[in-house]
Amino acid sequence: MTLAPDQNPDPIFPKNLLSDDYSFGNWHVARVKSRREKALANYLFKQSIAYYLPLVSKRQASKKRVRYSLAPVFPGYLFMRTDTTGRYNALRTNHISRVIEVRDPDTLMRELRMIHQALSADKPIYPVELIKTGQHVRVKSGPMKGIEGIVIRKDKKYRIVLTVTSIMQSISIEVDADTVEPI
């Protein structure tokens, strides 16, 4: 959802959420319904529920002018720190499809601090899906859209193996890393 710049939520609330002196509640990861990250963040802000929604500026396609919008670094996810009541109130918004319980809050805090520091450096950010060699993937765009295979090599491009199991034969192709998604 594209919002006017003054309507975008703060990426972090309260400002000291990622510091050691903030200790209220437990960490939860909200798996948000499609394109509802900012709406949930606005609601949490109004309810004084602590959250972190890392945002990055993205260029929008437009024929008439250059436009930028703030988009979530991790589409579909919002990190919140709250008690049971706040978690329940967040679930009632109908913006969340499920809540993921955080088993290791110290590791999550360390990782979120690193993400926040990287975003504060004002350098280009490129989201990357964690794909490993041997993983089943699908090409999500381009002339090979829909092709599924197994990653056998990763560098600037992925080499994917396509197999015809009935004759036990395979071929491999190279595709751009940003066109591949895990299955």
Helices and strands as residue ranges (DSSP letters): G 5-7, E 12-13, E 26-32, H 37-46, E 50-52, E 55-60, E 67-72, E 77-82, H 84-91, E 96-101, H 105-120, E 136-139, E 148-154, E 157-164, E 169-176, G 177-179, E 180-182
